[in-house]
């Protein structure tokens, strides 16, 4: 047997366990916005996007897994969510939900203080085709904040200014403006 085959079997078993070990009934999560949560170096910060899961149960084979990962993330277990999103992307990388799952993976990495990993993940998100403007603006904003946390002020300023110029009416642009004024003055 090849290593790829064994890895695929292990991922399927892990996925099955992740989805079925919960005692709580599986309910699709719809249009939730998490409460503000503390993150490293900041007092409180809300999630940058509303969490949308709009696939009809039964039509998307990854829906139960995705919903479970979202619940873990909303409970504040970003470590479990990062692993869950990686698994989801390995199994369902071509799903319409994959770009948003990858965004949330980057968001969880950001909240865990893994800023370099978050930048790489947000770059993968930004390299995807046909993304909603809300996802693009939030990914760019978080990428800029990650650069700031790593002390790369030039890259941070450039990325945050790009958010403001390309998405001036977005909530990500509002956050980028505040960051540019408060932390990255010229």
N, C-alpha and C positions, 0 to 999 in steps of 0.2 A: 504494500500500500504506500501511496505517496504521502508526503508531509502535507500537501495541500488538501488531500482527501481527509486525513485525520483532523486537520485544523477545521475544515468545514463541518465535520461531524461534531467536534467539540463545540463549535459556535452554535450549531442547531440545538444541542443538548442544553447549553447555557441559556440560550434564548427561551427554550421551553420552560426551564426552571424559573427564569426571571419572570415570565408571564404567569406561571401557574402557582408559585409558592405563596402568593398573597392570600390571606383569608378574606380580604375585602372583595366585594364584587367588582368586576371590571366595568367601568362606566367611561364612555368617551368624555374627555375634558373639553369643554367648549368655551371659547372666548374668556379665558381667565387672565387676570393680571395679578401677579404676586404682590404681597405686601412689601413695603420697603424692608430691605434687609441690610445688615451691616456688612461691609466688605473691607478688606485690608486697606488701611490708609484713609478711609472715608468714614464719616459718621453714619449716614444711611444713604441708600441709593435704590431707587425703584428699578424693576426690570425694564430694559429699554424698549421692549416690544410686548404687546399683548400676545399671549400664547393662544394660537388658533389651531384647533384640530377639527377640521370640517369634513373629513372623509366619512362616508356612511359605513358604519360597522358592518363587517362581512365583505365589503368590496375591496378594501385595502388589507392585504395579508399582514402588513406590519403595524396596523392600527393599534392592536392590543399592546404590543411592545412599546410603541411610541407613547401611548397613554400612560403606561407604567413608568416610563422614564420621566415624563413630565411631572407625574406625582412625586417622584423622588426629588426632582429639582425643586418643586414648590415646597417640599418639606425642608429644604435647605441642605440636602445631601448631594452637593455638587460633585463630590468624588464618584459616587455611584452613578450619577447622571453622565459624567464624562465617559465612563466605561460603557454605559448603556447606549449613549449616542454613537460611540465607536462601533459597537456591535450592530446597532441599527444600520449604520452606513455600510458596514461590511455585508450585511444580509440584504439590504434594500437600498443600495446606493443609487439606483435608477428610479426610485420612487419619487413622485411629485413632492413628497414631504422631505426628501433628503437635503435640499438646500437650507431649509429652516432648521432641521435637526443639526446640521453642521454649524449653523449660526449659534444655536444654543450650546453646542459643545464648546465653541469659542467663548461664549459668555460665562460658562461654568469655569473654564480655565482661567479667565480673567478674575473671577470671584475667588478662586483658589490662590491667586497671586502668581500664577504661571504665565506671566505676560509674554514671554518669547513664544511659548506654545500657542497662546491666544492669537498672536500676530500671524503665525503660520496658518492657523485654522481660519481666521478671518480672510486671509489672502485666498485660501481655497474657496471660500464662500464667494468672494468677489470675482473669481475667475469662472464662476458658473454662468450659464446663459439664462436670459429672461427672468431676472429676479425682480420682485416688487421693489419700488423705490424705498419703501420703509425698511426693508431688509438691508439694502445697499447702504443707506444713510446710517443705520445703526451699526453695521459692521465697520464702516469707515470711522465712525465716531469712537467705537471701542478700540479699534486699532490705534487711533491717535492717542487715546488715553493710556493704552498699553505702552506705547513709545514713551510717553511722559513718565510713567512709573519706572521705566528702565533708565531714565535720565537722558534719553535721546530727544532733547528739546527741539532740535531742528526738524527732525522727522515728524515729531508730534505736531508742531506748529503747522507744517505743510499739510499733513493729513487732516487736521481739524479745520484749517482754512478751506480745504477742498470740500468738506462737508457743508460749511457755511455758504460757499459760492454755488455749489451744485444743488443743494437741497435747502434753500434759505427759509422755507416755511415749515420745515420739519422739527419735531421735538429733538431729534439728534443735533440739529443745527443750534438750537437753544442751549443744549448742554455743551456743545463745542464752543459757542461764544463765551459762556461762563468760564470754561476752562482756559480759554485764550486770555481773558481779562484777568482772572484770579491767579493763575499759576504760571502762565507763559507770557508775561508782559514783554514787550519789545525792549 
